[in-house]
Structures are given as C-alpha cells and as structure tokens.
Amino acid sequence: MAALKTLVGSKFRLIPFKEEHISERYIGWLNNPEVNQFLDVRFVRQTHETVLAYVRSFYGETEKYMWGIYPNNNSDLIGTATLYDIDRHHSRGHIGLMVGNKKYWGKGAATEAIELIAQFAFETLGFHRLTAGTYAPNHGMNFTLKRLGFTLEGTARQSLLVKSGTYVDGYLWGILA
C-alpha cells in the first residue's frame, strides 16, 4: 500500500482525510438531499459514529484512499474524494467524489480532484485502469468524466433508485493509463 500523501493541483489540493477532519458541517453535507441525491450514503442517516466508522475503514487492512478537497487559497474543506475497490491483480481501482460545499459546484473542484487521483493511481500506484460510476441524471459528473477522457463503458438499465419507486440508469465510466 502506497503512503497517502497530499496531492496538489493548480486550484485545489487533496489532503489525507482523517478522523479529526470530521465536522458537523461535513456530516450535514452527507445528510443534505441536494448534496447526496446521487450518493448511496443518503439511504442511512449519517451521524458522527457512522462517518467515523467509514473514515476508519480507509486505514485498515484493505487498500483504499480518502482525501479531503481544499481550495489552495484557504483551509476550508469542500468535499472528499476516494480511491477504492482496488484490485492489484488487475491493476485497477474506482474513484468516488463528493463536493459538499455548493459554492464550489461548477468551479473545477471535481475535475481537478479526479485528475489528481488519476495521476496518483497511474504514476504512483502503477494502475492500468480507473473506473467511476454515476447516476444517469448526474449531468455535471457525466460531463466532467467525459471531458477528462473517460469512456462510457456500460449502462445498467434502471439500476439506481432516486426516490420511492423511481429508478434511473447507472453508468460505468473507465479510463486507461
């Protein structure tokens, strides 16, 4: 397992996310229906204990990584990014992302976070492939992944529940080193 380090881009940096970074604001994002509408975390009310267990899972036996997303010009946490479902036999992993501070939606935070994780995965970890999953109506993330060179590799028809009785397609995106 590679040492988790800070990844620095032109506008944002990814800092290893640890227990001490959990705040009421962060937990509030995870429980906010506008922020979590495309995250499975919305199915369980998040508390300090549930978030603590999740964060601790990134520092156990299984290789996976979690960073906080911060603007370079201040120390305000605006979201988190993850690299998980790592398979060293096949040299691949899966990216997850949540920008909770809506002030930063559409400001390049997701783009730069994905670029930084891809660079870490391909150059530091030596991965061959990265994937990301999205909900079909998550137009912003779908656009971002396509713009970054990810290929839409598959559609799982009506596989994701968005509200009671309403299902939407799930997309699998992939990119090679």
Secondary structure, 3 states (H helix, E strand, C coil): CCCCCCEECCCEEEEECCHHHCCHHHHHHHHCCCCCCCCHHHHCCCCHHHHHHHHHHHHCCCCCEEEEEEECCCCCCCEEEEEEEEECCCCEEEEEEEECCHHHCCCCHHHHHHHHHHHHHHHHCCCCEEEEEEECCCHHHHHHHHHCCCEEEEEEEEEEEEECCEEEEEEEEEEEC
